Amino acid sequence: MWLAFACLSVLLINGCASHAEGPAANPAAGLQIRGLIIENQTKMWVSTARLLVPATGGFVSCGTINPQSFCATTFPERSYSGNTVEISWTQGQQMYSSGKFELELPDGIDIDRPARVRVIISAPGSAGAIIVQDKESRQ
């Protein structure tokens, strides 16, 4: 499990060389990520679910996620880098991949409060991810 935390740290903090620096290039500059949720909204088991950042090679994964359940983890806050991500998983003995995409920032995101990445597997072959924040910051 600690390996997953270390990999996610690399995933979120490294690899900024492909992006210009400064707030204009990354509207989420300063945003801290402190957790990951992989949610299986299907009625089938999901295994080897993984969020990968191709630019850095960093990833975090869950071994098995029950139908209509989730896997979640927290870790020390890391700066969001804005790199593209890719989701892959196995379901019904078939491997799936989302392909590379950028995480969209929610309207009204407060970069002064930490956030989490939420991966949603909604059907075999269909997944996405967003950045989410709790309504109130927990102390």
The 8 nearest C-alpha neighbors of each residue, nearest first, counted from 0:
[[1, 3, 2, 4, 5, 72, 60, 61],
 [2, 0, 4, 3, 5, 6, 74, 7],
 [1, 3, 5, 0, 4, 6, 59, 7],
 [2, 4, 59, 6, 0, 1, 5, 7],
 [5, 3, 1, 7, 2, 6, 8, 74],
 [6, 4, 2, 8, 3, 7, 1, 9],
 [5, 7, 3, 57, 9, 58, 8, 4],
 [8, 6, 10, 4, 9, 59, 58, 5],
 [7, 9, 5, 10, 6, 11, 12, 4],
 [8, 10, 6, 7, 57, 12, 13, 11],
 [11, 9, 57, 7, 8, 52, 58, 12],
 [12, 10, 79, 8, 9, 80, 13, 7],
 [11, 13, 9, 78, 80, 10, 8, 77],
 [14, 12, 9, 15, 11, 55, 10, 80],
 [13, 15, 55, 16, 54, 17, 12, 82],
 [14, 16, 18, 17, 13, 80, 82, 81],
 [17, 15, 18, 14, 19, 13, 20, 54],
 [16, 18, 15, 14, 19, 54, 82, 20],
 [19, 17, 16, 15, 20, 24, 82, 25],
 [18, 20, 24, 21, 17, 16, 15, 25],
 [19, 21, 24, 18, 22, 25, 15, 23],
 [20, 22, 23, 24, 25, 19, 28, 26],
 [21, 23, 25, 26, 24, 28, 20, 27],
 [22, 24, 21, 25, 26, 20, 19, 28],
 [25, 23, 22, 19, 21, 20, 26, 18],
 [24, 26, 22, 27, 28, 23, 21, 81],
 [25, 27, 22, 28, 23, 24, 21, 104],
 [28, 26, 25, 30, 29, 110, 79, 22],
 [29, 27, 25, 22, 26, 30, 79, 21],
 [28, 30, 27, 110, 78, 31, 79, 111],
 [29, 31, 110, 27, 28, 79, 78, 113],
 [30, 32, 78, 113, 77, 76, 79, 114],
 [33, 31, 114, 77, 115, 76, 113, 34],
 [34, 32, 76, 74, 115, 73, 75, 114],
 [35, 33, 73, 115, 72, 74, 32, 116],
 [34, 36, 116, 115, 72, 71, 117, 73],
 [35, 37, 71, 117, 70, 118, 38, 116],
 [38, 36, 118, 70, 69, 119, 117, 71],
 [37, 39, 69, 119, 118, 120, 40, 68],
 [40, 38, 120, 67, 68, 41, 69, 66],
 [41, 39, 67, 121, 120, 38, 66, 68],
 [40, 42, 43, 39, 122, 66, 67, 121],
 [41, 43, 66, 67, 40, 44, 39, 65],
 [44, 42, 66, 41, 45, 90, 91, 65],
 [45, 43, 65, 66, 64, 90, 46, 42],
 [46, 44, 90, 64, 63, 89, 43, 65],
 [45, 47, 63, 89, 62, 48, 88, 64],
 [46, 48, 62, 88, 61, 89, 49, 63],
 [49, 47, 88, 61, 60, 46, 87, 62],
 [50, 48, 60, 87, 86, 59, 47, 51],
 [49, 51, 86, 58, 59, 85, 60, 84],
 [52, 50, 58, 85, 84, 57, 53, 49],
 [51, 53, 84, 57, 54, 56, 10, 55],
 [52, 54, 56, 55, 51, 84, 83, 57],
 [55, 53, 52, 14, 56, 82, 83, 17],
 [56, 54, 14, 57, 53, 52, 10, 13],
 [55, 57, 53, 52, 54, 58, 51, 10],
 [58, 56, 10, 6, 55, 9, 52, 51],
 [59, 57, 51, 6, 7, 50, 10, 52],
 [58, 60, 3, 7, 50, 49, 6, 51],
 [59, 61, 49, 48, 50, 47, 62, 58],
 [60, 62, 48, 47, 63, 49, 70, 46],
 [61, 63, 47, 46, 60, 48, 64, 45],
 [64, 62, 46, 45, 61, 47, 65, 44],
 [63, 65, 45, 69, 44, 46, 68, 70],
 [64, 66, 44, 68, 67, 63, 45, 39],
 [65, 67, 42, 43, 44, 68, 41, 39],
 [66, 68, 40, 39, 41, 42, 65, 69],
 [69, 67, 65, 66, 39, 38, 64, 40],
 [70, 68, 38, 37, 39, 64, 71, 36],
 [69, 71, 37, 36, 64, 38, 61, 72],
 [72, 70, 36, 35, 37, 69, 73, 34],
 [71, 73, 35, 34, 36, 74, 70, 4],
 [74, 72, 34, 33, 35, 71, 75, 4],
 [73, 75, 33, 34, 76, 4, 72, 8],
 [76, 74, 33, 77, 73, 34, 32, 8],
 [75, 77, 33, 32, 31, 74, 78, 113],
 [76, 78, 31, 32, 12, 8, 11, 79],
 [79, 77, 31, 12, 30, 32, 29, 80],
 [78, 80, 11, 30, 31, 81, 32, 12],
 [81, 79, 82, 11, 12, 15, 78, 13],
 [80, 82, 79, 83, 25, 101, 102, 27],
 [83, 81, 80, 84, 52, 101, 54, 14],
 [84, 82, 101, 100, 99, 52, 81, 102],
 [83, 85, 52, 99, 51, 100, 101, 82],
 [84, 86, 99, 51, 98, 50, 97, 52],
 [87, 85, 50, 97, 49, 96, 51, 84],
 [86, 88, 96, 49, 95, 48, 97, 85],
 [89, 87, 48, 47, 95, 94, 46, 49],
 [90, 88, 94, 46, 93, 45, 95, 47],
 [89, 91, 45, 92, 93, 44, 46, 94],
 [90, 92, 93, 89, 43, 44, 45, 123],
 [93, 91, 90, 89, 94, 46, 45, 44],
 [92, 94, 90, 89, 91, 95, 88, 123],
 [95, 93, 89, 88, 90, 92, 96, 87],
 [94, 96, 88, 124, 87, 89, 93, 97],
 [97, 95, 87, 98, 86, 88, 124, 94],
 [96, 98, 86, 85, 126, 87, 99, 95],
 [97, 99, 85, 96, 100, 86, 84, 87],
 [100, 98, 85, 84, 83, 97, 101, 86],
 [101, 99, 83, 84, 85, 98, 102, 97],
 [102, 100, 83, 84, 103, 82, 99, 81],
 [101, 103, 129, 128, 104, 100, 130, 83],
 [104, 102, 129, 101, 105, 130, 128, 100],
 [103, 105, 130, 102, 106, 108, 129, 27],
 [104, 106, 108, 107, 103, 130, 131, 129],
 [107, 105, 108, 104, 109, 103, 131, 130],
 [106, 108, 105, 109, 104, 110, 132, 131],
 [109, 107, 106, 105, 110, 104, 132, 131],
 [108, 110, 111, 112, 107, 30, 113, 132],
 [111, 109, 30, 112, 108, 29, 27, 113],
 [110, 112, 109, 30, 113, 29, 31, 108],
 [113, 111, 110, 109, 136, 114, 30, 31],
 [114, 112, 31, 32, 33, 30, 111, 132],
 [113, 115, 132, 32, 131, 33, 31, 130],
 [116, 114, 34, 32, 131, 35, 33, 130],
 [115, 117, 130, 35, 129, 131, 36, 34],
 [118, 116, 36, 129, 128, 35, 37, 130],
 [119, 117, 128, 37, 127, 38, 36, 116],
 [120, 118, 38, 127, 126, 121, 37, 128],
 [119, 121, 126, 39, 122, 40, 125, 38],
 [120, 122, 40, 125, 41, 126, 119, 39],
 [123, 121, 125, 41, 120, 124, 126, 40],
 [122, 124, 125, 90, 121, 95, 120, 41],
 [123, 125, 95, 122, 126, 96, 97, 120],
 [126, 124, 122, 123, 121, 120, 97, 127],
 [127, 125, 120, 119, 121, 97, 124, 128],
 [126, 128, 119, 118, 120, 129, 125, 97],
 [129, 127, 118, 117, 119, 102, 116, 130],
 [130, 128, 117, 102, 116, 103, 131, 118],
 [129, 131, 116, 115, 104, 117, 114, 105],
 [132, 130, 115, 114, 116, 129, 117, 133],
 [133, 131, 114, 134, 115, 113, 130, 108],
 [132, 134, 135, 136, 131, 114, 137, 113],
 [135, 133, 132, 136, 137, 131, 112, 109],
 [136, 134, 133, 137, 132, 112, 138, 113],
 [135, 137, 133, 138, 112, 134, 113, 132],
 [138, 136, 135, 133, 134, 112, 113, 132],
 [137, 136, 135, 112, 113, 133, 134, 33]]
